[in-house]
Amino acid sequence: MIVVTGATGNVGRQVVEVLAAAGEKVVAVSRGAAGADLPAGVDHRRGDLAAPDSLRTAFEGADTLFLLVAGDDPHAVLDAATSGGVRRVVLLSSQGAGTRPQAYAHPAGFEAAVRASGLDWTVLRPGGFASNAFAWAETVRTRQTVLAPFGDVALPVVDPADIAQVAATVLREAGHSGRTYELTGPAALTPRERARQIGVAVGRPVDFVEQSRAEARDQMLHFMPEPVVEATLGILGEPLPAEQAVTSDIRRVLGREAGTFAGWAARHAAAFAPAAAASPHNTPAGG
């Protein structure tokens, strides 16, 4: 049995779907109620990584765990998992844990705990998610514009669907213990190039307006703590060579190339498309 934490999130939901389609017995764990679209046969349990004791019933009888970096005590989570029978853990960490461990101390601490746990382990370190572009959706819909800093700095953002496919493969297959996989897209693209590809996906030009670092920082502080904002701006504006490098780990695990940003944008074009124009039947008289 495989336990998937963060099972209603961006990656976790897709991990659950892939595992269920493969016939695996899955326990999906999230803090809130199960979504109506969880696959049939998946057992949902409420649990919070910030409260490890809440996870004990979910871990009972499980042998494998997909673990998010969440909560403050990875050792307590891993102890609860081990007590329930888990012998193998796949951790979804962050590229920054390897390239900037001081700034990304939280995921780096989870990695250290997993490696010291005595369990078979695999660590996944994705770079920036292609889905971060959803932050541009409103301005693309309403103004056909992307606003972002560092318009000409290229990074190989990764499709969350690829992360989920890698995670599901590693959870099901032998031969991945003790490995750390760095997950990137197939090519480094600038924000300006990603805006253009969104325009192709929605069938209309999308302009790019470059924000200053200060403007981006002020915006990000509304939903991220300051240390994370500074670290993120560092990666976006002054990436290290390792942060701009394209890796082959997705191909190594899946036997195919990583998906492109253009492919991600095409699948999610509806999020960036303008609202339908008003029907003539709904147009006020005398307009």
N, C-alpha and C positions, 0 to 999 in steps of 0.2 A: 504494500500500500504506500502511496506517495502523498505526502502532505505538502500543499502549496500555500504559503503565506502570501498576503497581499493579493488574494485570488480574484478580487474585483477591480484590480488596478490595470494600468496600461500594459504591462508585460505579463503579470500574473494571470489575468483573465485568458490571455492567449495561450499561456502554458497549460492551463486547465483544459482548454479546448483541444489542443494537440494531444495531450495525454489521454483524454476521454475518447477521442477519435481512434486512438491506437488500442483501445480496449483496456487501459490501465484502471485500477481501482484508485480513485482520487478523493481526498478530503480537501475541500477548498476552505481556507480560513480567511476571514476578514473581520474587521471591527464592527461593521454594520450588517444589516440583513442581506441575505443572498439576493443577487439580481435575478430577475425572472428569466434571463437568457443564459443562465448556467446550463451546461449540457445535461441531458437526462442521465440519471444514474450517479451523478456527482453528489457526494455527501458534503453539505455545507455546515461549518461550525463557526460560531462567533468566538473570536479570540483576539487579544491585543499583545503585540510584541513588547509593549511597554509594561505589560503585566504578565510575566511569564507563567504564573500559576494558572492563568485563564486558558493556557494552551494545552494543559496536561491531558484533557479528555481527547483532544484532536490528535495527539501523538500516540495514544494507546493503540498498539498493534501495527504501527507504521514502521517501515524499514528505511525510507528515504525521505529527505526534506529539501524543499526549495525554500531558501531563506532570504528575506529582504533585509537590508540594513535599516532597521527601525528600532526604536526603544533605546535604552541606555545601558542594558546589562546583557550583552551577548552570552556571557558565561551561564547566567541563569536560564536563558532560553535553551542553550545547548544541553545543560544538565537535565532540563525537563524533557527534551527530545530523547536523550540517551535513556532516561528512566522509562520512557514509553516504548523503547525498542528500536529507535532510529540508529542506524549504523553508517549512514551515508548522508552527506549534506552538500548541496550545491548552493553557493552564496552568490547573489547578484550584488556585486560591489560597484565600483566606479573607477574609471581610468585614473582619476585624480589620486586615488589611494596609492598608485604606483609612481605617478609623476610628481605629485605635490603632497606627500604624506603628512606634512605639518598642517597645511591648509585643509586637507581632507582627513583629519584625524579620526573622525567618526567611522567611516568605512574602513580605514586602515586598522582601527581597533577591532572591528568585527572580523577582518581577515586574520589578524593575529590570534583571536580567540578560536576561530574555526581551525586554524592550523595546529593549535595546541590542544584541541579537544579530544584527540585520540580516535576520532571518526575518520572514515574515508572522506576526503573532501575534494571539491573542485571549486575554483573561484572564476567568476565571469566578470570581466572589467570592460563594460561598454564605454565608448566615447559619448559625445553629445548625441541625443536622440533626434532623429528626423522629426518626430512629433512635437518637438519644441516649437516648430513653425506654427502650431495652432495658436500661439500667442499673437501671430500676425493676422489671424482670420478676420477679426472685426474690421480692421482698416482695409484689408483687401476687399471685403464685401462692400463696404460703404464708400471707400475712396480709391479703390484700385491701387493701393499704396502699401508698401512694406516700410516700416521705420525700424532701423536696427543700427547698432554701432559697428565699426570696423568692417565696412562694406567690402573690402578687398582682401581680407584675411581668410584663407581657405582652411577648412577642417573637414575630415571625412565622417560626417554624421551617419549614424547607423539606424536602420529601420527596426523599430521595436518588434516587428514580426520575426525578424531574423534572430533577435535576442531570445525570443520565446522558443523558436525552433531549436536553437542551440541548447537552451536549457532543457527542453523536453528530451532531446537526444541524449544529453549527458546524464539525465536522471534515469533513463531506461537502459543505457548501454554500459558495459564494462570498458575499462581501458582509459578512463579519464581521471582516475584518482591521482591526487598530488599535482594537478596541472592548473595553471592560471592562463585563461584565454583572454586575449585583448581583442575586443570586437569593434570593428569599424565598418563603414561603408566602403564601396569599391573605388572611390575617388574623392579627393579633397575639393570641396566647392566653397566659394565665397557666399556670404549672404546675398550679394547682388545676383549671383548666378542662381541661387535657390529661389529668389523672388521671380526671376525670369521663368524658371521651370514651373512655378505655380501658375504663372500667367498662361503658359502653354496648356496646363492641365484644365484650366477653367475657360480657355478659349478667348481670352481678352488680355491686352497688355497690362502688366502690373509695374508701376513705377517703384523705384527704390529711393528712399530718402535716408541719408546717413545721419544718425544721431551722434552727438558728442558723447564722450565717455561719461561726463557728468550727467547728461540727460538720461542715459541708460541706467546709470547708478541710481539716480533718484527714482526711476520707475521700478527698478528691481527691489529696492528697499521696501516697497509696499507688501511684498510677499516672500522675501528671503532675508535671513539674518545677515548683518553686515559682513562678517568674515566670509560667508559663502558668496555674497555678492562680489567681494574683492577677488576671491579665488576664481570665480566664474569669469569676471572681466579680464583677469590675467590670461586665462586660457583663450578667450575669444579675441583678445587684442594682441597678446604677446605669447602665442603658444610655443611650447618647447618642441624640439624636433620630433620627439616621441608622440606628441599630441597631434602632429600633422601627418604622421606616417600612416600609410594604409597597410593593414595587417592581412595575413592569409588565414587567420584562425577560423573564420566562418567557413571558408572553403575546406579547411582541414577537417572540421567536424561534420559538415553537412554534405560535402562532396559537390558543392556548387558555389558559384560566386555570390557574394553578398548582393542584396537588392539595392537598386539605385534610388536616389532621392526623387528622380522623375517618376519612378514607379510608385513610390509612396504617395507623391502628390496626386497622381492620377487616381489612385484608389480612394483618396480623401478629398477629391475636388469639390464635393458638395459642401464641405465645411467652409470653403472660400468663395463659393458662388454667391452672387447677389440674390436678394429675395426676388421672387417672381414679380414682374410688373403687374400693376393693377389690371384686372379684367375690365373690358369696356362696360360690362354690366354693373361694375362696382364704382364706376367713375361718376362723381357728383354732377348733376345736371347744371348746365350753364357754365361749365368750366371752360 
